[in-house]
Amino acid sequence: MLNIALFAPPGAGKGTQSEFLVSRYNLFYLSTGELLRKEIANRTSLGLEAQSIIASGGLVSDEIIVQIIEKTITDIPESNGFLFDGFPRTPIQAYILEGLMQKLNTSLTCLISLVVPQEVSVERLLKRGTSSGRSDDNERVIRNRLKEYHEKTLPVLEFYRGRGIIHEVNGTASIEQVTQSISGIVKNELSKNLLNIVLFGYPGSGRGSQGKALAQRFGLEYVATGSMLDQEIKSGSDIGRRIMDLYENGQLVPDEIVVQLIEKKLAHSTDVKGFIFKGFPRTLVQSYILDGLLKKHGSSITKIIEIEVPTLELINRLDARSKTERCMPYDTSAAKIVKRLHEHESKTVPVIQKYNQLHGVTKVDGRGSFEEVFERISSEVERGLKYLR
């Protein structure tokens, strides 16, 4: 998701640039002022509580603000992300926003600050007051508003400065130049986004063939742990020899080795649009490992897809595969097939359930021809791409 916080002192032209960002990138405009007014107008319980506080001359608490924002962001129409206006105003609200974003498995992409010298802001607002007749556009009120903005904004900017997501734009330039500068910032941020797909499915569902085809269509790096382990063995590396010893002794390859190989793959894959993971994660432990690995590389899971095929069809497919050169070790007998299916159900299904709670899992019908299933999955991947554009 593309999530932007737009900061600007009064008179900097934030409204114009907000309209551009919302329209150009299909963002949901989130202004705490507007949300409060909407709650009050609809006479919701939160709105009535806020109205009572405002009427008594008080400030609406962060507790009320966060409830209104949370209700909004969890029930928004389809969009590519959020444009935050007027939030966060304080370091405490910045922490609140971090928590809210984490709940959506996303984060603040960037904070764009329109920089305008105080005297230029005063001049612009006085000029606006002359033409609009607004009583609050007098010099005393204007300077108080600017003072309050700078006092409150500076700590928030410092909060985010260490994360390297603050971008300052010269707000004294023309509207077109400011828009162009903002477009450049957003384009650069979008280029950092990777399309990371996790492909689930029982053995026999076609994950391998579909995963390879998807990687080719969308320019992704195909990450299959089984293939990576085999490559290490063929290369004769120290890790490969250790893997071979484990295989010969009937032991499972520990996560320690698998993680090394995946991390090497992530680090050495440059100029790729993202990754498609097949065969990892298989367990709950591995799901946390993958989340951590991606976060370490400044990325996260974009979409999780599960290919669904009825059990009897899975058994028929695996039995048919056992008679071909594509035969896997667990295809050679009905007992082994059933054991492998049961292993997936006991170890991997809980992983899918965890991801479904956190991110949502897209289920795709795996019946039909390869091409039919491929087009169904491709359509879902295209939907995932919308969040990166």
Beta strands, then each sheet from edge to edge (+ up, - down):
strand 1: 2-7
strand 2: 27-31
strand 3: 81-85
strand 4: 110-115
strand 5: 166-170
strand 6: 195-201
strand 7: 221-224
strand 8: 274-278
strand 9: 303-308
strand 10: 362-365
sheet 1: 2+ 3+ 1+ 4+ 5+
sheet 2: 7+ 8+ 6+ 9+ 10+
end
